[in-house]
Structures are given as structure tokens and as C-alpha cells.
């Protein structure tokens, strides 16, 4: 089972991008879910989490610029990225905490360039 991310691409500094993560129908999206990101040569960095009850938590580096939301009807979570900076570039991975363990997506690339 794997989550399916989309929405990555090229964005200019100061611009916006929205990433989406679809949960397979057999798994509830009401579990804790979130995003990490990774750049070559560095460890995967936690970005944001939405808890089962809807509370959101953000890394200091994205607080005030990124918004994580859940769309239960579509079994999807969205990461709205605003006022993007160069440090936001990387591969973004969606995750879901299932009773059987953490499930990941394949990653979606975000490139920040003017």
C-alpha cells in the first residue's frame, strides 16, 4: 500500500504551490498524516502533521507559510505552500500513521527557481 502524492513542480521564490496526497480507499485518512521533505545529502526533514482530530503542527521553518488540511470526502490531505523560499526545495513525502506502521508516498519534487 502506498500513498499517492501530486502537485510538485517548479515555483518561483515568493510563489505558491499545493501538494496533495491521496490515501488508498482501504485506509482511513483520519489517521495522523503529514509531510516530510528531503534534499540530496541531507536527512529527511519533518514539515507538518495533521492529527486525527484535525489539529495541525508545523516545523518552525514553514510556520505561517504552509497550511496542511484534510479533505475527508476525497481521502486526501493538501499542503498549501505560500511565500515559498529556496530552502523549501526538495522531494516532499507524504506519510500516514497506520496501526501496522507508517505508510509513505513515492515523493513529489518541488523546485524553487526564478
C-alpha positions as CSV (number, residue, x, y, z in Angstrom):
1,X,0.0,0.0,0.0
2,X,1.4,3.4,-0.9
3,X,0.1,7.0,-0.7
4,X,0.0,8.9,-3.9
5,X,1.3,12.5,-4.0
6,X,0.9,15.1,-6.6
7,X,1.3,18.8,-7.2
8,X,5.0,19.2,-7.2
9,X,6.8,21.3,-9.8
10,X,8.7,24.5,-10.4
11,X,7.8,27.5,-8.3
12,X,9.3,31.0,-8.2
13,X,10.5,32.4,-4.9
14,X,7.5,34.1,-3.2
15,X,5.1,31.9,-5.2
16,X,2.7,29.2,-4.1
17,X,2.2,25.5,-4.7
18,X,-0.3,23.0,-3.4
19,X,0.7,19.4,-2.8
20,X,-1.9,16.7,-2.5
21,X,-1.7,13.2,-1.0
22,X,-4.4,10.6,-1.7
23,X,-4.9,7.7,0.7
24,X,-6.0,4.4,-0.8
25,X,-9.6,3.7,-0.2
26,X,-8.9,0.8,2.1
27,X,-7.3,3.0,4.7
28,X,-8.9,5.8,6.7
29,X,-7.5,9.3,6.2
30,X,-8.5,10.3,9.7
31,X,-5.2,8.9,11.0
32,X,-2.3,11.2,11.7
33,X,-0.8,12.3,8.4
34,X,1.8,14.7,7.3
35,X,4.8,15.6,5.2
36,X,8.5,15.4,5.2
37,X,10.9,16.8,2.7
38,X,14.4,15.8,1.7
39,X,17.3,17.3,-0.3
40,X,20.2,15.3,-1.6
41,X,22.8,14.7,1.1
42,X,20.6,15.6,4.0
43,X,18.3,13.7,6.3
44,X,14.6,13.7,5.7
45,X,13.1,16.8,7.5
46,X,9.7,16.9,9.1
47,X,7.4,19.6,7.7
48,X,3.9,19.3,9.1
49,X,1.4,16.9,10.7
50,X,-2.3,16.9,10.9
51,X,-3.6,14.8,13.8
52,X,-6.6,12.6,13.7
53,X,-8.8,15.2,15.2
54,X,-7.7,17.9,12.8
55,X,-5.0,19.7,14.9
56,X,-2.1,20.8,12.7
57,X,1.5,21.2,13.8
58,X,4.3,22.8,11.7
59,X,8.0,23.0,11.6
60,X,9.3,26.4,12.6
61,X,10.8,26.8,9.1
62,X,7.4,26.7,7.4
63,X,5.1,28.0,10.2
64,X,3.0,30.9,8.8
65,X,3.7,30.0,5.2
66,X,2.4,26.4,4.8
67,X,-1.1,25.1,5.6
68,X,-2.0,21.5,6.0
69,X,-5.6,20.5,5.5
70,X,-7.6,17.3,5.2
71,X,-10.4,16.6,2.7
72,X,-12.1,13.6,4.2
73,X,-14.6,13.1,1.4
74,X,-11.8,12.6,-1.1
75,X,-9.5,10.8,1.4
76,X,-6.9,13.5,0.7
77,X,-4.6,15.9,2.5
78,X,-3.3,19.1,1.0
79,X,-0.2,21.0,1.8
80,X,-0.6,24.6,0.7
81,X,2.8,26.3,0.3
82,X,2.8,30.0,0.2
83,X,5.6,32.6,0.0
84,X,8.0,29.8,-1.0
85,X,11.7,30.3,-0.4
86,X,14.7,28.5,-1.9
87,X,15.1,26.4,1.2
88,X,11.7,24.8,0.5
89,X,13.1,22.9,-2.5
90,X,13.3,19.2,-2.2
91,X,11.4,16.0,-2.6
92,X,8.2,16.0,-0.5
93,X,7.0,12.8,1.0
94,X,3.5,12.3,2.4
95,X,3.0,9.8,5.3
96,X,0.2,8.2,7.2
97,X,0.5,6.6,10.6
98,X,-1.4,3.3,10.4
99,X,-1.8,0.8,13.2
100,X,0.5,-1.5,11.2
101,X,3.2,1.2,10.8
102,X,4.0,4.3,8.9
103,X,3.0,4.4,5.2
104,X,4.8,6.6,2.8
105,X,4.2,8.0,-0.7
106,X,6.7,8.0,-3.5
107,X,7.6,11.6,-3.2
108,X,7.0,14.7,-5.3
109,X,9.7,17.1,-6.4
110,X,9.5,20.8,-5.6
111,X,11.9,23.1,-7.4
112,X,12.3,26.7,-6.4
113,X,13.8,28.9,-9.0
114,X,13.3,32.2,-10.7
